[in-house]
Amino acid sequence: MLDALLMIVSAMLIVLSLLQSGKTSGMSGAFTGAGGLNLFANQKERGSEKVISNMTMVLGIAFFALVILIRVV
């Protein structure tokens, strides 16, 4: 039962991670340094991006808790 729930949560976590939009210029920006380093940039998520981000965080916590629970039981 817990194993099936863990598989469902992990599949949903993968899908939500893939749905998130990239916030950098990708691999080319990593090698060329394009775009600069904005450590203190004030970019807030809005609308659907915020919902997806929050759902990803909740599913990540649920995944962690399920793994611990399965290991203990």
C-alpha positions in Angstrom: 0.0 0.0 0.0 2.7 2.5 1.0 4.9 1.4 -2.0 2.1 2.2 -4.4 1.5 5.6 -2.8 5.2 6.3 -3.0 5.2 5.5 -6.7 2.3 7.8 -7.3 3.8 10.6 -5.4 7.2 10.2 -7.1 5.5 10.2 -10.6 3.6 13.4 -9.7 6.8 14.9 -8.4 8.6 14.2 -11.7 5.8 15.6 -13.8 5.5 18.8 -11.7 9.3 19.3 -11.8 9.2 19.1 -15.6 6.3 21.6 -15.8 8.3 24.3 -14.0 9.7 26.9 -16.2 13.4 27.4 -16.3 14.8 30.5 -14.5 18.2 30.5 -16.1 19.5 30.7 -19.7 20.2 26.9 -19.6 23.5 25.1 -20.2 24.8 27.6 -22.7 24.5 30.3 -20.1 26.3 28.2 -17.6 29.3 27.8 -19.9 29.4 31.3 -21.5 28.3 33.3 -18.4 25.5 35.0 -20.3 22.8 36.7 -18.2 24.9 37.4 -15.2 24.5 36.2 -11.7 21.3 37.6 -10.1 21.5 36.3 -6.5 19.3 39.0 -5.1 17.0 39.4 -8.1 13.4 40.1 -7.0 11.5 37.6 -9.2 8.4 36.4 -7.6 6.3 33.5 -8.9 2.8 34.3 -9.8 -0.3 32.4 -10.8 0.2 28.9 -12.1 3.9 29.0 -11.5 3.4 29.6 -7.8 0.8 26.8 -7.6 3.1 24.3 -9.3 6.0 25.4 -7.1 4.0 25.0 -3.9 2.6 21.6 -5.1 6.2 20.4 -5.9 7.3 21.4 -2.4 4.4 19.6 -0.7 5.0 16.5 -2.8 8.7 16.6 -2.0 8.0 16.7 1.7 5.4 13.9 1.3 8.0 11.8 -0.7 10.6 12.3 2.1 8.1 11.4 4.8 6.9 8.3 2.9 10.5 7.0 2.3 11.2 7.4 6.0 7.9 5.7 7.0 8.5 2.8 4.6 12.0 2.4 6.0 10.8 2.3 9.6 7.9 0.0 8.9 
